Amino acid sequence: MSIWILWAGCGVMGGSEVQGDPAAREPAAAGSEEHHAHGEADDHATVHHRFDDPEHWSKVFDDPARDAWQKPAELVAALEISAGQTVADIGAGTGYFNPHLAAAVGEGGRVIALDVEPSLVAHMTERARREGTPQVEARLTQPDQSGLEEAEVDHVLLVNTYHHIGQRMAYFRELKSKLREGGQLVVVDYDPEADPEHGPPPEHRLSLAKVTEELEAAGFTFVGELSLLPHQYVGRFR
Ligand SMILES: C[S@@+](CC[C@H](N)C(=O)[O-])C[C@H]1O[C@@H](n2cnc3c(N)ncnc32)[C@H](O)[C@@H]1O
């Protein structure tokens, strides 16, 4: 059973017991990294960072030690996904959440795992074959488009990816129409005030307050924050 609490103020999900865990880092060494402040007033700086080495990122994102703090099974359970539904994981990376999402939707549902890196999409396609989850479709998308069809999904999950998306106002306005009636968007990310040793550098982070401000401007409604993870906030939007 999940507990979604009404958000009051900035979502600082503290906890420093897993300090320096490499699975939580986004090492700058792996590719070029740029910060772009976009034109729209509501659009906070975006971090552009390549994730084009599946072998490397598998070791980071799929480090078994990550499960202890990322709690993928509990997080997916809290999304209250029903069998037969369709879930999109935007910025799915190496597909860390895919087996959990595949189990939640069952054989009659669909998981659309989107990423902008062709090599990661190929990796996730092979992963789905290896794991025997034909309900998982790895799909290549573009940085400024969700890559989803109109009213295609019941749930959208965004884990550690929000700050990589540029032109967010336009992006999330478009994303709204990809959700079915009653659909939800769940954003999991690091607060700038949380443990700096765990997760991306504080200057790459956006608070839940900022994310909420941007998403509400794009037409979403904040529903609540899930108090589940030691290092990240979990915000739910409709
Ligand atoms: C920090 S990784 C997170 C991966 C995964 N969500 C996880 O938690 O293991 C961010 C991912 O988002 C992808 N990405 C960046 N910008 C994107 C965009 N505009 N649309 C979709 N994916 C994007 C990157 O290629 C990368 O795989």
The ligand as a MOL file (V3000), in Angstrom:
LIG
                    3D

  0  0  0     0  0            999 V3000
M  V30 BEGIN CTAB
M  V30 COUNTS 27 29 0 0 0
M  V30 BEGIN ATOM
M  V30 1 C 20.2570 9.6330 -15.6540 0
M  V30 2 S 19.6720 8.6080 -16.9300 0 CHG=1
M  V30 3 C 18.3410 7.7800 -16.0950 0
M  V30 4 C 18.0560 6.4200 -16.6590 0
M  V30 5 C 16.9020 5.6630 -15.9910 0
M  V30 6 N 15.7120 6.4740 -15.8690 0
M  V30 7 C 17.3120 5.1500 -14.6430 0
M  V30 8 O 16.8560 5.7220 -13.6340 0
M  V30 9 O 18.0670 4.1790 -14.5870 0 CHG=-1
M  V30 10 C 18.8410 9.7340 -18.0080 0
M  V30 11 C 18.3960 9.0820 -19.2990 0
M  V30 12 O 17.5340 9.9940 -20.0020 0
M  V30 13 C 17.8520 9.9660 -21.3790 0
M  V30 14 N 17.3610 11.2370 -21.9390 0
M  V30 15 C 17.9310 12.4610 -21.9050 0
M  V30 16 N 17.1440 13.3810 -22.4870 0
M  V30 17 C 16.0240 12.7250 -22.8820 0
M  V30 18 C 14.8190 13.1220 -23.5420 0
M  V30 19 N 14.6030 14.3830 -23.9030 0
M  V30 20 N 13.8840 12.1690 -23.7980 0
M  V30 21 C 14.0820 10.8860 -23.4460 0
M  V30 22 N 15.2140 10.4500 -22.8220 0
M  V30 23 C 16.1570 11.3540 -22.5320 0
M  V30 24 C 19.3450 9.7550 -21.4080 0
M  V30 25 O 19.8080 9.2460 -22.6530 0
M  V30 26 C 19.5260 8.7640 -20.2630 0
M  V30 27 O 19.4080 7.4280 -20.7000 0
M  V30 END ATOM
M  V30 BEGIN BOND
M  V30 1 1 1 2
M  V30 2 1 2 3
M  V30 3 1 2 10
M  V30 4 1 3 4
M  V30 5 1 4 5
M  V30 6 1 5 6
M  V30 7 1 5 7
M  V30 8 2 7 8
M  V30 9 1 7 9
M  V30 10 1 10 11
M  V30 11 1 11 12
M  V30 12 1 11 26
M  V30 13 1 12 13
M  V30 14 1 13 14
M  V30 15 1 13 24
M  V30 16 1 14 15
M  V30 17 1 14 23
M  V30 18 2 15 16
M  V30 19 1 16 17
M  V30 20 1 17 18
M  V30 21 2 17 23
M  V30 22 1 18 19
M  V30 23 2 18 20
M  V30 24 1 20 21
M  V30 25 2 21 22
M  V30 26 1 22 23
M  V30 27 1 24 25
M  V30 28 1 24 26
M  V30 29 1 26 27
M  V30 END BOND
M  V30 END CTAB
M  END
